[in-house]
């Protein structure tokens, strides 16, 4: 990736949802995508996704298609949203030529993830097929005042991804696009809103 003067990124986070598995069956929550030019919020897109469903990647693809300008990178806070509803960064690359940076506070434990998927999902092999391709999470101290995060990139080198995260991480450990999407998602998904969404 050449040097980008006005970096355009899309930060993705999910809203709150019930943790009781019986209540989660078919339950909907919000998926928030914050579109930033450098550190300035230019747009916010909302989508609905199913808790433990399989629609999160499709929702993000629709959101990106609705933007006037395509982002230089999509920043994901892990790949699991609303439980185990996965955003597949490889589909984002294949279907929309999108670069992604997946950022986590802790290094993912794929063995624990595989066990959880096997225990709870008949289609666990399909979900696991996405996880097992993300094997190269690298530590990165994006904010020198904070502990490192862990990063995996698709259609970007680790060096390119690291430069972007350092450029966008100003408060705490997470880059501003994800931090912004997270604050909006948590603020919107009050208990009363979720009841309305799922009525």
Secondary structure, DSSP 8 states (H G I E B T S, - for coil): ----SS-EEEEEEE-----SHHHHTT-EEEEEEEEEETTEEEEEEEEEEETT-S-HHHHHHHHHHHSSS--SEEEESSSEETTTEE--HHHHHHHH---EEEEESS---HHHHHHHHHHH-TTHHHHHHHHTT----EEE-SSTTS--EEEEEESS-HHHHHHHHHHH--SSSS-HHHHHHHHHHHHH--HHHHHHHT-
